[in-house]
Amino acid sequence: MKTLHTDVAVIGTGTAGMNAYRAAKAQGKRAIVIESGQYGTTCARVGCMPSKLLIAAAEASHAVDEAPRFGVHVEGDKRIDGREVMQRVRSERDRFVGFILDAVGSYPEADKLQGYATFKSDTVLLVDEHTEVHAKAVVIATGSTPAVPGMFKAAGDRLIVNDDVFEWADLPARVAVFGPGVIGLELGQALHRLGVHVRIFGLGGLLGGLNDPAVKANAQQVFQNELYLDTDADVKHIEQVGDEVEIRYVNLDGQETVERFDYLLAATGRRPNVAGLKLENTSLELDDKGVPVFDRYTMQAGKAPIFIAGDVNNTVPLLHEASDEGRIAGQNAANFPNVQPGKRRAPIAVVFCDPQILAVGKPFKELPDGFVTGEVNFDDQGRSRVMLKNRGLLHVYADPRTGEFLGAEMVGPTAEHMAHLLAWSVQQRLTVAQMLDMPFYHPVVEEGLRTALRDAQARLDELQARQHKAVA
């Protein structure tokens, strides 16, 4: 048994782990990373980047389909070569992963330890029975893995998760997608636009992370106009039959239907990788999912010299959040017990479907009583109609007392760019009136944002006038 002493031990080399390691080293401390699998982040290998590559191909295909609406006609039939599509997805994915491998490869060999880490105590780790690591502080950055409900096991080897999609050599003919969240909606629509027969099944009305009932209803209608989507599906039976999976379900017309698919894609969320860490050997308090209870501003778990960052803490599984959390965790681990809160940014989330979805600022369910809503429907928004992207709805929310902009939910065109303007406004704590003082060019989709802000300001003015009248 080898014994190794260090200031900071980081378990995991994803986005959070790499940032934690760099932050600890920047503080002048000895730090090591422990990795049980392949180097490379979830984003680069099976998340953000390969999914956007597939979506980019789907957008190219969809542009050809839409061209006649502009009077532009392509001679002959459109042909999608699934092998060429997936070859580009995989080769570009590997290129992005290569950047991560180069980064980890630049770490000194003495700072890298291969194996599965488990806790013997708060500050002692056992790595694959070959090395005992004694650290002054530990950062848990073990990420997450797809969560697959037991009912899907009946699909046998026809059951896949999003990780498997990016290993395809060719596009399949038929795929059933379960879970219209971020992953399911993005991949389901992309496959549909690439000529795959797709059915998307959901539960409880969930769709793309939306919580505003009006925005969610608008989004559901928009996507149902393009492809089969049932956000509260009644699935009767799942069974593997040969090299297919047979699904019996009640369709949107209320008729019981039986279809066979090449694959059942389970996009039903992710679970934190904590089960094998032997956290029972630590002093940590765990929540009902077995995740250490922690402070999101310091990333510290309880009062222990243990910090938890990235997808493993089961809060906001986004790359920029994992990056920030890793940095905060690494700095505090290096300086323990001098733990300081780190800067957290305004909440921002984007779904890269078409039309895109955004959620910014305070979650809809946490808005204060009497919050004011401003609205714009994109059906008749100028630039959106020019581009034939005129679908969707934007709601902006304001504090009824101060007029401060609190956040927004949207399904609509160029939401990925709108989300940044809105998140910056939340972080600067601007009022709706201050946002309206900003420049809006013409003609741009952002003029739709101005319409929603004007609607919110009119409601704020009306509310204030009523209050003055009541006092008088």
C-alpha positions in Angstrom: 0.0 0.0 0.0 1.4 3.3 -1.1 0.8 6.4 1.1 0.5 9.9 -0.5 0.2 13.2 1.3 -1.3 16.4 -0.3 -2.9 19.6 0.6 -5.9 19.1 -1.7 -7.3 15.9 -3.2 -9.8 16.4 -6.1 -11.9 13.4 -7.0 -12.9 13.7 -10.6 -11.4 15.5 -13.7 -14.5 16.9 -15.3 -15.1 20.7 -15.6 -15.5 21.2 -11.8 -12.6 18.9 -10.9 -10.2 20.6 -13.4 -11.1 24.0 -12.1 -10.8 23.0 -8.5 -7.3 21.6 -9.2 -6.2 24.7 -11.0 -7.6 27.0 -8.3 -5.8 25.0 -5.5 -2.5 25.1 -7.4 -3.0 28.9 -8.0 -3.0 29.2 -4.2 0.4 27.7 -4.0 -0.7 24.4 -2.5 0.0 20.8 -3.4 -3.0 19.3 -5.2 -3.7 16.0 -6.9 -6.6 14.7 -9.1 -8.0 11.2 -8.8 -9.8 9.8 -11.8 -11.4 6.3 -12.1 -12.4 6.5 -15.8 -11.4 8.4 -18.9 -10.2 11.9 -18.8 -12.6 14.3 -20.5 -15.6 16.3 -19.4 -19.3 15.3 -19.7 -19.8 18.5 -21.8 -17.1 17.5 -24.4 -17.8 13.7 -24.5 -21.5 13.2 -24.3 -23.2 16.6 -23.5 -23.1 20.1 -24.8 -20.8 19.8 -27.7 -21.8 16.5 -29.5 -25.4 17.4 -29.0 -24.9 20.8 -30.7 -23.1 19.1 -33.5 -26.1 16.8 -34.1 -28.4 19.9 -33.8 -26.3 21.8 -36.3 -26.8 19.0 -38.9 -30.5 19.0 -38.1 -30.7 22.8 -38.6 -29.1 22.4 -42.0 -31.6 19.8 -43.0 -34.5 21.9 -41.7 -33.2 24.9 -43.7 -33.6 22.9 -46.9 -37.1 22.0 -46.0 -38.0 25.6 -45.2 -36.4 27.1 -48.3 -39.5 26.8 -50.6 -41.4 29.1 -48.2 -38.9 31.8 -49.2 -39.3 31.0 -52.9 -36.0 29.1 -53.0 -36.4 25.6 -54.5 -33.7 22.9 -54.4 -33.7 20.6 -57.4 -34.2 16.9 -56.7 -34.8 15.1 -53.4 -33.0 16.0 -50.2 -30.6 13.2 -49.2 -29.4 12.7 -45.6 -26.4 10.5 -45.3 -26.6 9.3 -41.7 -23.0 7.9 -41.8 -21.6 11.3 -42.8 -23.7 13.1 -40.2 -22.5 10.8 -37.4 -18.9 10.8 -38.7 -18.8 14.6 -38.3 -20.4 14.5 -34.9 -17.9 11.9 -33.7 -14.8 13.5 -35.2 -15.6 17.0 -34.0 -16.5 15.5 -30.6 -13.1 13.8 -30.4 -11.5 17.1 -31.3 -13.1 18.8 -28.3 -12.3 15.9 -26.0 -8.7 16.2 -27.3 -8.4 19.7 -25.9 -9.4 18.4 -22.5 -6.9 15.5 -22.7 -4.2 18.0 -23.6 -5.1 20.1 -20.6 -5.0 17.2 -18.2 -1.9 15.9 -19.9 -0.1 19.1 -19.0 -0.5 18.3 -15.3 2.6 16.9 -13.6 2.5 13.1 -13.5 2.9 13.3 -9.7 -0.4 15.2 -9.5 -2.5 12.5 -11.3 -3.7 9.3 -9.7 -5.7 6.7 -11.6 -8.3 4.7 -9.7 -11.6 4.7 -7.7 -11.5 6.8 -4.6 -13.4 6.0 -1.4 -13.5 7.7 1.9 -11.9 6.1 5.0 -12.4 9.3 7.0 -13.0 13.0 6.2 -9.4 13.5 5.0 -8.2 10.0 4.1 -9.0 8.3 0.8 -8.4 4.8 -0.4 -7.7 4.6 -4.2 -8.2 1.1 -5.7 -6.6 -0.6 -2.7 -3.2 0.6 -4.0 -2.8 4.1 -2.6 -3.9 5.8 0.6 -4.2 9.5 0.2 -4.0 11.8 3.2 -5.3 15.3 2.4 -5.9 18.4 4.3 -9.0 19.0 2.3 -11.0 17.0 -0.4 -13.1 18.2 -3.3 -15.8 15.8 -4.6 -16.3 16.5 -8.3 -17.5 13.1 -9.5 -20.2 14.3 -11.8 -23.4 12.5 -12.7 -24.7 9.6 -14.9 -28.0 9.1 -16.7 -30.9 7.9 -14.4 -32.9 5.1 -16.0 -36.2 4.0 -14.5 -36.6 0.3 -14.0 -39.5 0.0 -16.4 -37.2 0.7 -19.3 -35.1 -2.5 -18.6 -37.7 -4.4 -20.6 -36.2 -2.8 -23.7 -33.1 -5.0 -23.2 -30.2 -4.0 -25.4 -32.5 -1.6 -27.3 -32.3 0.7 -24.3 -29.9 3.6 -24.7 -29.0 6.9 -23.0 -27.7 10.1 -24.6 -24.1 8.9 -24.1 -24.8 6.1 -26.6 -26.2 8.3 -29.3 -22.8 9.9 -30.1 -21.2 6.5 -30.7 -23.6 5.6 -33.5 -22.0 5.0 -36.9 -25.2 5.7 -38.7 -28.7 7.2 -37.9 -31.3 4.6 -37.0 -34.8 4.6 -38.7 -37.0 4.9 -35.5 -36.4 6.1 -32.0 -38.7 6.4 -29.0 -37.5 9.2 -26.7 -38.7 9.2 -23.1 -38.3 12.5 -21.3 -38.9 15.9 -23.0 -36.5 17.7 -20.8 -33.4 19.5 -22.1 -31.7 16.4 -23.5 -34.8 14.6 -24.8 -36.2 17.6 -26.5 -32.9 18.6 -28.1 -32.0 15.1 -29.4 -35.6 14.1 -30.2 -36.2 17.2 -32.5 -32.7 16.9 -34.0 -33.3 13.2 -35.0 -36.7 14.0 -36.3 -35.3 16.7 -38.6 -32.7 14.3 -39.8 -35.3 11.9 -41.0 -35.6 9.6 -38.1 -39.1 8.5 -37.1 -39.4 9.9 -33.5 -42.0 9.7 -30.8 -41.4 11.7 -27.6 -43.1 10.6 -24.4 -43.2 12.6 -21.2 -44.8 12.5 -17.7 -46.7 15.0 -15.7 -46.6 17.7 -18.4 -42.9 18.5 -18.0 -41.3 20.2 -21.0 -37.9 21.8 -21.5 -37.6 22.9 -17.9 -40.4 25.4 -18.3 -42.5 26.3 -15.2 -44.6 29.2 -16.4 -47.9 27.6 -17.4 -48.6 29.9 -20.3 -45.1 29.7 -21.8 -45.1 25.9 -21.4 -48.5 25.6 -23.1 -47.3 27.7 -26.0 -44.1 25.6 -26.3 -46.1 22.4 -26.2 -48.3 23.6 -29.1 -45.3 24.7 -31.1 -43.5 21.4 -30.8 -46.6 19.3 -31.3 -47.1 21.1 -34.6 -43.8 19.7 -35.8 -43.4 16.3 -34.3 -45.1 13.7 -32.0 -44.9 14.9 -28.4 -47.0 13.7 -25.5 -45.9 15.4 -22.3 -48.1 13.1 -20.1 -48.0 9.8 -22.0 -50.0 6.7 -21.1 -47.6 3.9 -21.9 -49.1 0.5 -21.4 -46.2 -1.9 -22.2 -42.6 -2.0 -23.3 -40.9 -5.2 -24.6 -37.9 -6.2 -26.6 -38.9 -8.1 -29.7 -35.8 -9.3 -31.6 -33.6 -6.4 -32.5 -36.5 -3.9 -31.9 -38.4 -2.5 -28.9 -42.2 -2.7 -29.0 -44.1 0.0 -27.2 -47.9 0.0 -26.6 -49.3 3.4 -25.7 -52.4 5.6 -25.9 -51.9 8.2 -28.6 -52.9 11.8 -28.5 -56.2 10.9 -30.1 -57.0 8.5 -27.3 -56.4 5.4 -29.4 -54.3 2.5 -28.2 -51.3 2.1 -30.5 -48.5 -0.4 -30.9 -45.2 0.7 -32.6 -41.7 -0.8 -32.9 -38.5 1.2 -32.7 -34.9 0.5 -33.2 -34.1 2.2 -29.8 -35.7 3.5 -26.7 -33.7 6.6 -25.6 -34.1 7.2 -21.9 -33.6 11.0 -21.3 -35.1 10.9 -17.9 -32.6 13.0 -15.9 -29.3 12.3 -14.3 -28.2 11.1 -10.8 -25.2 12.3 -8.8 -22.2 9.9 -8.7 -22.0 9.5 -4.9 -23.1 5.9 -4.3 -19.6 4.3 -4.3 -17.7 7.0 -2.3 -18.4 5.4 1.1 -19.6 8.7 2.5 -20.8 6.9 5.5 -17.2 6.9 6.7 -17.3 10.7 6.9 -18.9 13.1 9.3 -21.1 14.5 6.6 -24.9 15.0 6.7 -26.5 13.6 3.6 -29.8 14.5 1.9 -32.4 12.1 0.7 -30.4 11.4 -2.5 -27.3 10.6 -0.6 -25.6 13.9 -1.5 -23.7 15.8 1.2 -25.6 18.9 2.4 -23.5 21.9 1.4 -23.3 25.7 1.2 -23.7 26.8 -2.4 -21.6 30.0 -1.8 -18.6 28.2 -0.3 -19.2 24.7 -1.6 -18.3 23.4 1.8 -20.1 20.3 3.1 -21.1 21.0 6.7 -18.0 22.1 8.8 -15.8 19.4 7.3 -12.7 20.0 5.1 -14.8 18.5 2.2 -16.2 20.5 -0.7 -18.5 19.4 -3.5 -18.7 20.9 -6.9 -20.3 20.4 -10.3 -23.1 18.0 -11.3 -22.5 15.7 -8.3 -24.1 18.3 -6.0 -27.4 17.8 -7.9 -28.3 21.5 -8.2 -27.6 23.2 -11.5 -26.0 20.8 -14.0 -24.5 23.4 -16.3 -20.9 23.8 -17.4 -20.5 27.5 -16.4 -21.9 26.6 -13.0 -19.6 23.7 -12.6 -16.7 25.9 -13.6 -17.5 28.5 -11.0 -18.2 25.9 -8.3 -14.9 24.1 -9.0 -13.0 27.3 -8.7 -14.7 28.3 -5.4 -14.3 24.7 -4.0 -10.6 24.6 -5.0 -9.8 28.0 -3.4 -11.6 27.2 -0.2 -10.1 23.7 0.0 -6.6 25.2 -0.4 -7.2 27.8 2.3 -9.2 25.7 4.8 -10.2 26.5 7.5 -10.3 30.1 6.1 -13.5 29.5 4.0 -14.9 32.4 2.1 -18.1 32.7 0.0 -17.5 32.9 -3.8 -19.4 34.9 -6.4 -22.4 33.2 -7.9 -23.9 34.5 -11.1 -27.5 35.1 -12.1 -29.3 31.9 -13.0 -29.4 31.3 -16.8 -30.5 28.2 -18.8 -31.0 27.6 -22.5 -32.5 24.7 -24.4 -31.1 24.5 -28.0 -34.3 23.2 -29.6 -36.1 25.3 -32.3 -37.6 27.5 -31.2 -35.2 27.8 -28.3 -36.1 27.9 -24.7 -34.7 30.1 -21.9 -35.2 30.5 -18.2 -33.4 33.4 -16.4 -33.4 34.8 -12.9 -35.6 33.8 -10.1 -37.5 30.5 -10.8 -41.1 31.0 -11.6 -42.3 29.1 -8.5 -40.2 31.4 -6.3 -41.5 34.7 -7.6 -43.0 37.0 -4.9 -46.7 37.4 -4.4 -48.3 39.8 -6.8 -45.4 39.7 -9.3 -46.0 41.6 -12.5 -45.8 39.8 -15.9 -45.0 41.5 -19.2 -45.7 39.5 -22.4 -44.9 39.3 -26.1 -46.1 36.7 -28.6 -43.7 36.3 -31.5 -46.4 35.4 -34.1 -46.3 38.9 -35.5 -42.9 40.1 -34.3 -41.3 41.9 -37.3 -37.8 40.3 -37.6 -39.1 36.9 -36.5 -41.6 37.0 -39.4 -38.9 38.0 -41.8 -36.9 34.9 -40.9 -40.0 32.7 -40.7 -39.1 32.1 -37.0 -42.3 33.7 -35.7 -43.3 31.2 -33.0 -43.2 31.5 -29.3 -44.0 33.5 -26.2 -41.8 35.6 -23.8 -42.8 36.4 -20.2 -40.8 38.9 -18.1 -41.3 39.2 -14.4 -41.0 42.3 -12.2 -41.2 43.1 -8.5 -44.5 44.9 -7.9 -43.0 47.2 -5.2 -39.7 48.2 -6.8 -40.1 47.5 -10.5 -36.9 45.4 -10.4 -36.6 42.9 -13.2 -36.7 39.4 -11.6 -36.4 37.0 -14.5 -38.1 35.5 -17.6 -39.2 32.4 -19.3 -39.4 32.1 -23.1 -39.8 29.9 -26.0 -38.9 31.7 -29.2 -36.2 32.7 -31.7 -32.6 33.5 -30.7 -33.4 32.8 -27.1 -29.7 31.9 -26.5 -28.8 35.5 -27.1 -31.8 37.0 -25.4 -31.0 34.9 -22.3 -27.6 36.7 -21.9 -29.2 40.2 -22.0 -31.7 39.1 -19.5 -29.2 37.4 -17.2 -27.0 40.5 -17.2 -30.0 42.6 -16.3 -30.8 40.3 -13.4 -27.3 40.3 -12.1 -27.1 44.1 -12.2 -30.5 44.3 -10.5 -31.9 46.6 -13.1 -35.5 47.8 -13.0 -37.8 47.4 -16.0 -37.6 51.1 -16.6 -33.8 51.0 -16.7 -33.9 48.2 -19.2 -36.2 50.2 -21.4 -33.7 53.1 -21.3 -31.2 50.8 -23.1 -30.9 51.0 -27.0 -32.9 48.6 -29.2 -31.9 48.4 -32.8 -34.4 47.9 -35.7 -35.3 45.4 -37.0 -34.2 42.8 -34.5 -35.8 40.1 -32.5 -34.9 42.0 -29.3 -37.6 44.5 -30.2 -39.9 41.7 -28.9 -38.2 41.9 -25.6 -38.9 45.7 -25.6 -42.5 45.0 -26.2 -42.7 42.6 -23.2 -40.8 45.1 -21.0 -43.2 47.9 -22.1 -46.1 45.7 -21.2 -44.6 45.0 -17.8 -43.9 48.7 -17.2 -47.5 49.6 -18.1 -48.8 47.1 -15.5 -46.4 48.5 -12.9 -47.6 52.0 -13.7 -51.2 50.9 -13.4 -50.5 49.2 -10.1 -48.8 52.3 -8.7 -51.6 54.5 -9.8 -54.1 52.3 -8.1 -52.1 52.4 -4.9 -51.8 56.2 -5.0 -55.6 56.4 -5.5 -56.2 54.1 -2.6 -54.0 56.2 -0.3 -55.7 59.5 -1.5 
